[in-house]
Amino acid sequence: IEATKVVVENKKANQDLFKSLKNYDINALKKSILEGADINSLNSSGNTLLLAIAQSNNIDYDYLEYVLSLNPDLYIENQSSISEGVVIRGRNAGMLTDDPKMITMLSEHGFDFNTVSSQGLIPLALAVDTKSSSTVKAILDSGANPNVRDKKGFSPLMLAIFKGDTNLIYLLINEKADVNYTDSKGNPPLLYAVTEEIISALIDSGANLYLETEDGKIVGDEILMISIENNFINIVTELINLNYNLNLVDSYGDTPLNLAVGKSNVAMVRLLIENGANPNIKDKKGFTAFDIAATKGNVLITNILEK
């Protein structure tokens, strides 16, 4: 009977523990602890009090500080929660919160922001993928290593590139993200860049243009051809200023000049010719730039090639 009474009392104390969160009532929290509440108990949603705080808005930091002073398990993962209609689980408090101050407080109480969850999640990668720049900055300031891979094999910098978020990209680079840190397939961040600004930012930050991927592609060759394909004339100019080879034959057997001629891009053709592109080099089909220009009947480009 006494044991049953204790269980009932502890259950009520645990319920009161979570009720104290409603108004961030520290006195009610203290009372529940004195009555036997377990700071690591789970509510009906599968969250501890700390996990519930991490998912709250307008956190009361005095309340949070008191909770942290009770030495809760910082690494307990949520059993389930809903974010934008999707049930998510397996995330600890450091992964759930997007509050920079809470992140700092967790770090001050010993939370390691390089920890990997049971689902293979990494706080920094998750923050880059789903949260704000201020959240990412707080995690970096709390000691997170920017040069790690998530469970899919991608680095935080790559995730920022996928999002096209230049603010995050610059933030990560400024915080020592390695622009040559490859994914699990040996591809560097530069190969995932699809805009002029991002490509330029990576090159300016030291991206290795001569890195060879596991499938035999040269990164700079790919970037040059992508830039011609998309008329990124500023990137092509930047590569020229870096003395990059304009007379290469890429992994698909094409040449930069042939590609530009094939797209009838007069400005690009002129830029390449003026900087040493050879119109007599043949692609894998045996065609020169002259051949392609003739086939397309482009007299203006033919005249440029003949100069």
C-alpha positions as CSV (number, residue, x, y, z in Angstrom):
1,I,0.0,0.0,0.0
2,E,2.8,2.4,0.9
3,A,4.7,1.6,-2.3
4,T,1.5,2.3,-4.3
5,K,1.0,5.6,-2.5
6,V,4.6,6.6,-3.3
7,V,4.0,5.8,-7.0
8,V,0.8,7.8,-7.1
9,E,2.4,10.7,-5.3
10,N,5.4,10.7,-7.7
11,K,3.1,10.6,-10.7
12,K,1.2,13.6,-9.4
13,A,4.5,15.4,-8.7
14,N,5.7,14.7,-12.2
15,Q,2.4,16.1,-13.6
16,D,2.9,19.2,-11.4
17,L,6.5,19.4,-12.8
18,F,5.1,19.9,-16.3
19,K,2.3,22.1,-15.2
20,S,4.9,24.6,-13.8
21,L,6.1,25.1,-17.4
22,K,2.8,26.7,-18.4
23,N,3.6,30.0,-16.6
24,Y,7.3,29.3,-16.0
25,D,6.4,29.0,-12.3
26,I,9.7,28.4,-10.5
27,N,8.0,28.0,-7.1
28,A,5.7,25.4,-8.5
29,L,8.7,23.6,-10.1
30,K,10.6,23.6,-6.8
31,K,7.5,22.3,-4.9
32,S,7.1,19.4,-7.4
33,I,10.8,18.5,-7.0
34,L,10.4,18.5,-3.2
35,E,7.4,16.2,-3.6
36,G,9.5,13.7,-5.5
37,A,9.2,14.7,-9.2
38,D,11.8,13.2,-11.5
39,I,13.4,16.0,-13.6
40,N,14.0,13.4,-16.4
41,S,10.4,12.1,-16.4
42,L,8.5,12.0,-19.7
43,N,5.2,13.7,-20.3
44,S,2.4,12.2,-22.5
45,S,4.2,13.5,-25.6
46,G,7.4,11.7,-24.8
47,N,9.3,14.8,-23.7
48,T,11.3,15.7,-20.6
49,L,10.8,19.1,-19.1
50,L,14.0,20.3,-20.7
51,L,12.9,19.0,-24.1
52,A,9.5,20.7,-23.6
53,I,11.4,24.0,-22.9
54,A,13.5,23.6,-26.0
55,Q,10.3,23.5,-28.1
56,S,8.8,26.5,-26.3
57,N,8.5,30.1,-27.5
58,N,9.5,33.0,-25.3
59,I,11.6,31.0,-22.9
60,D,12.0,32.3,-19.3
61,Y,15.7,32.0,-18.8
62,D,15.5,32.1,-15.0
63,Y,13.2,29.1,-15.1
64,L,15.6,27.4,-17.6
65,E,18.6,28.1,-15.4
66,Y,16.9,26.5,-12.4
67,V,16.0,23.4,-14.5
68,L,19.6,23.1,-15.6
69,S,20.8,23.5,-12.0
70,L,18.9,20.3,-11.2
71,N,21.4,18.4,-13.5
72,P,18.9,16.9,-16.0
73,D,20.1,14.5,-18.5
74,L,21.0,16.8,-21.4
75,Y,21.1,14.0,-24.0
76,I,17.7,12.4,-23.5
77,E,15.9,12.3,-26.9
78,N,12.3,13.1,-27.6
79,Q,10.0,10.2,-28.2
80,S,7.8,12.2,-30.6
81,S,6.9,15.7,-31.5
82,I,5.3,17.5,-34.4
83,S,7.0,20.1,-36.6
84,E,5.1,21.5,-39.6
85,G,2.8,18.5,-39.5
86,V,5.6,16.0,-39.5
87,V,6.3,13.7,-36.5
88,I,9.9,13.9,-35.5
89,R,11.8,11.9,-32.8
90,G,15.3,11.1,-31.7
91,R,16.4,14.8,-31.0
92,N,17.9,16.1,-27.8
93,A,17.4,19.6,-26.4
94,G,20.4,21.0,-28.3
95,M,18.8,19.9,-31.5
96,L,15.3,21.0,-30.8
97,T,15.9,24.5,-29.6
98,D,16.4,27.4,-32.0
99,D,16.9,29.9,-29.2
100,P,20.5,31.2,-29.2
101,K,20.5,31.9,-25.5
102,M,19.3,28.5,-24.6
103,I,22.0,27.0,-26.8
104,T,24.6,29.0,-24.8
105,M,23.1,28.0,-21.5
106,L,23.1,24.3,-22.5
107,S,26.8,24.6,-23.5
108,E,27.6,26.3,-20.2
109,H,26.1,23.3,-18.4
110,G,28.1,20.8,-20.3
111,F,26.2,20.0,-23.4
112,D,28.5,18.9,-26.2
113,F,27.3,20.3,-29.5
114,N,29.3,17.7,-31.4
115,T,27.2,14.9,-30.1
116,V,25.5,12.6,-32.6
117,S,22.0,11.4,-31.8
118,S,20.7,7.8,-32.0
119,Q,19.2,8.8,-35.4
120,G,22.6,10.0,-36.7
121,L,21.7,13.7,-36.3
122,I,24.3,16.4,-35.6
123,P,23.2,19.7,-34.0
124,L,25.0,22.0,-36.4
125,A,23.9,20.1,-39.5
126,L,20.4,20.1,-38.3
127,A,20.5,23.8,-37.5
128,V,21.9,24.7,-40.9
129,D,19.2,22.6,-42.6
130,T,16.2,23.9,-40.6
131,K,17.0,26.9,-38.4
132,S,18.3,30.5,-38.5
133,S,21.7,32.1,-38.9
134,S,21.6,33.2,-35.2
135,T,21.0,29.6,-34.1
136,V,23.8,28.3,-36.3
137,K,26.1,31.0,-34.9
138,A,25.3,30.2,-31.3
139,I,26.0,26.5,-31.9
140,L,29.3,27.3,-33.6
141,D,30.2,29.6,-30.7
142,S,29.4,26.7,-28.4
143,G,32.2,24.6,-29.9
144,A,30.5,22.8,-32.7
145,N,32.9,21.5,-35.4
146,P,31.9,22.8,-38.8
147,N,33.8,20.0,-40.6
148,V,31.7,17.0,-40.0
149,R,29.3,14.9,-42.1
150,D,25.6,14.2,-41.3
151,K,24.1,10.8,-41.7
152,K,23.7,11.4,-45.5
153,G,27.4,12.2,-45.8
154,F,27.1,16.0,-46.2
155,S,28.9,18.8,-44.3
156,P,27.0,21.8,-42.9
157,L,28.6,24.0,-45.6
158,M,27.1,21.7,-48.3
159,L,23.7,21.9,-46.6
160,A,23.9,25.7,-46.7
161,I,24.8,25.5,-50.4
162,F,21.8,23.2,-51.1
163,K,19.6,25.9,-49.4
164,G,21.3,28.6,-51.5
165,D,21.7,30.6,-48.2
166,T,24.7,32.9,-48.8
167,N,24.5,34.3,-45.2
168,L,24.9,30.8,-43.8
169,I,27.7,30.0,-46.3
170,Y,29.7,33.1,-45.4
171,L,29.1,32.4,-41.7
172,L,30.3,28.9,-41.9
173,I,33.4,29.9,-43.9
174,N,34.2,32.6,-41.5
175,E,33.9,30.0,-38.7
176,K,36.5,27.8,-40.3
177,A,34.4,25.5,-42.4
178,D,36.8,23.8,-44.8
179,V,35.8,24.6,-48.4
180,N,37.6,21.5,-49.5
181,Y,36.0,19.1,-47.0
182,T,34.4,16.4,-49.2
183,D,31.2,14.5,-48.7
184,S,31.1,10.7,-48.2
185,K,31.5,10.3,-52.0
186,G,34.6,12.5,-52.3
187,N,32.8,15.5,-53.7
188,P,33.8,19.0,-52.4
189,P,31.3,21.8,-51.7
190,L,32.2,23.6,-55.0
191,L,30.6,20.9,-57.0
192,Y,27.2,21.6,-55.4
193,A,27.3,25.3,-56.0
194,V,24.8,26.5,-58.6
195,T,24.9,30.3,-58.5
196,E,27.7,32.8,-59.4
197,E,27.8,34.3,-56.0
198,I,28.2,30.9,-54.2
199,I,30.8,29.6,-56.7
200,S,32.8,32.9,-56.4
201,A,32.6,32.8,-52.6
202,L,34.0,29.3,-52.5
203,I,36.8,30.0,-55.0
204,D,37.7,33.2,-53.2
205,S,37.9,31.2,-49.9
206,G,40.4,28.7,-51.3
207,A,38.4,26.0,-53.0
208,N,40.8,23.6,-54.8
209,L,40.1,23.7,-58.5
210,Y,42.5,20.9,-59.2
211,L,40.9,18.4,-56.8
212,E,40.0,15.1,-58.5
213,T,36.8,13.4,-57.4
214,E,36.5,9.7,-56.9
215,D,34.9,9.3,-60.3
216,G,37.8,11.1,-62.0
217,K,36.4,14.6,-62.5
218,I,38.5,17.6,-62.0
219,V,36.5,20.2,-60.0
220,G,37.7,23.2,-61.9
221,D,36.9,21.7,-65.2
222,E,33.4,21.0,-64.0
223,I,33.0,24.6,-62.7
224,L,34.3,26.1,-66.0
225,M,31.9,24.1,-68.1
226,I,29.0,24.7,-65.7
227,S,29.7,28.4,-65.9
228,I,29.8,28.5,-69.7
229,E,26.6,26.4,-69.7
230,N,24.8,28.9,-67.5
231,N,26.5,32.1,-68.9
232,F,28.3,32.8,-65.6
233,I,30.7,35.1,-67.4
234,N,32.1,36.6,-64.1
235,I,33.1,33.1,-63.0
236,V,34.8,32.3,-66.3
237,T,36.6,35.7,-66.0
238,E,37.7,34.8,-62.5
239,L,39.0,31.4,-63.7
240,I,40.9,33.1,-66.5
241,N,42.5,35.5,-64.0
242,L,43.6,32.4,-62.1
243,N,45.2,31.1,-65.3
244,Y,42.9,28.1,-65.5
245,N,43.3,26.0,-68.6
246,L,40.8,27.0,-71.3
247,N,41.8,24.2,-73.7
248,L,40.8,21.2,-71.6
249,V,38.6,18.3,-72.8
250,D,36.2,17.5,-69.9
251,S,35.0,14.2,-68.6
252,Y,32.2,14.2,-71.3
253,G,34.7,14.9,-74.1
254,D,33.7,18.5,-74.6
255,T,35.8,21.6,-74.7
256,P,34.9,25.0,-73.2
257,L,35.0,26.8,-76.6
258,N,32.9,24.2,-78.3
259,L,30.3,24.4,-75.6
260,A,30.2,28.2,-75.9
261,V,29.9,28.1,-79.7
262,G,27.2,25.4,-79.4
263,K,25.2,27.8,-77.3
264,S,25.8,30.6,-79.7
265,N,27.1,32.7,-76.8
266,V,29.0,35.4,-78.7
267,A,30.3,37.2,-75.6
268,M,31.5,34.0,-74.0
269,V,33.2,32.9,-77.3
270,R,34.9,36.2,-77.6
271,L,36.1,36.1,-74.0
272,L,37.6,32.6,-74.4
273,I,39.3,33.4,-77.7
274,E,40.8,36.6,-76.4
275,N,42.3,34.7,-73.5
276,G,43.9,31.8,-75.4
277,A,41.2,29.3,-76.2
278,N,42.2,27.2,-79.2
279,P,39.5,26.9,-81.9
280,N,41.2,23.9,-83.5
281,I,41.0,21.5,-80.6
282,K,38.6,18.6,-81.3
283,D,36.0,17.3,-78.9
284,K,35.2,13.6,-78.5
285,K,33.1,13.6,-81.7
286,G,36.0,15.1,-83.7
287,F,34.5,18.5,-84.1
288,T,36.3,21.8,-83.7
289,A,34.7,25.1,-82.7
290,F,34.9,26.0,-86.4
291,D,32.9,22.9,-87.3
292,I,30.2,23.7,-84.8
293,A,29.9,27.3,-85.8
294,A,29.6,26.3,-89.5
295,T,26.9,23.7,-88.7
296,K,24.9,26.4,-86.9
297,G,25.6,28.9,-89.7
298,N,26.8,31.5,-87.2
299,V,28.9,33.9,-89.3
300,L,29.6,36.3,-86.4
301,I,31.1,33.5,-84.2
302,T,33.1,32.2,-87.2
303,N,34.6,35.6,-87.7
304,I,35.6,35.8,-84.0
305,L,37.2,32.3,-84.3
306,E,39.2,33.4,-87.3
307,K,40.8,36.4,-85.7
